[in-house]
Amino acid sequence: MLINEVENIVGLSKKSIRFYEDNHLLNPKRKDNDYRYYDEEDIKKLKIIKFLRELDVPIKELRELNEGKISLKDCLNNRIQKIDSLKLNFDKVKEMCQEIIKDDVTYENLNIEKYFKEINILNKKERFTMNRELPSKGKRIGGAILASLIFSGIFIFLIGLICYFQITEVEKCPWPLFWFLMLILGLPVGAVLINLIKRIKEILGGEEDEASKY
């Protein structure tokens, strides 16, 4: 079946499904027209991935599960340890909040130095947990920028070449034609830059964030 059907059956968006494919968790077959074709085994695997993501299993560990490097038991034990660690952090935050309430501290006279060091340590731990998979985002953004620079560079080179001959040659191109050529060559560059911005926003706030919900 095609990705539109899979989307309805599994309850995952196309972006999420392709995100998992990009992370080598899924390898659907391709038809002659190069469309991805998903069989029952792919559907089953996507349902398992969705379930484990609901348990907040990281992509890295899903890959290791998929490659047989770790067992499901080890994976879930890792989750329990991390949950216990987070619970301990939240308990500390809760105690801090209760202490502030007990001392009847107001917004205006809150002594931030008293609590800052401890809360800063907790925040660092939380950032480490949340940012484990950021390198893959960086790779995606770098690839998008590189492709855009190469494509834009070709058109900018052509624009520069035409401008050079327009300025140096005695027999110049008619100015209306010159500006028409500039417009025709400049439009793709503008379109590439707009698409690059959209793509970066999609990577930062779309594909991976959306997939991280599952």
Stockholm file with secondary structure:
# STOCKHOLM 1.0

chainA/1-214         MLINEVENIVGLSKKSIRFYEDNHLLNPKRKDNDYRYYDEEDIKKLKIIKFLRELDVPIKELRELNEGKISLKDCLNNRIQKIDSLKLNFDKVKEMCQEIIKDDVTYENLNIEKYFKEINILNKKERFTMNRELPSKGKRIGGAILASLIFSGIFIFLIGLICYFQITEVEKCPWPLFWFLMLILGLPVGAVLINLIKRIKEILGGEEDEASKY
#=GR chainA/1-214 SS CCHHHHHHHHCCCHHHHHHHHHTTSCCCEECTTSCEECCHHHHHHHHHHHHHHHTTCCHHHHHHHHTTSSCHHHHHHHHHHHHHHHHHHHHHHHHHHHHHHHTTCCSTTCCHHHHHHHHHHHHHHHHHHHTTTHHHHHHHHHHHHHHHHHHHHHHHHHHHHHHHHHHHCSSCCCHHHHHHHHHHHHHHHHHHHHHHHHHHHHIIIIIHHHHTTC
#=GC SS_cons         CCHHHHHHHHCCCHHHHHHHHHTTSCCCEECTTSCEECCHHHHHHHHHHHHHHHTTCCHHHHHHHHTTSSCHHHHHHHHHHHHHHHHHHHHHHHHHHHHHHHTTCCSTTCCHHHHHHHHHHHHHHHHHHHTTTHHHHHHHHHHHHHHHHHHHHHHHHHHHHHHHHHHHCSSCCCHHHHHHHHHHHHHHHHHHHHHHHHHHHHIIIIIHHHHTTC
//
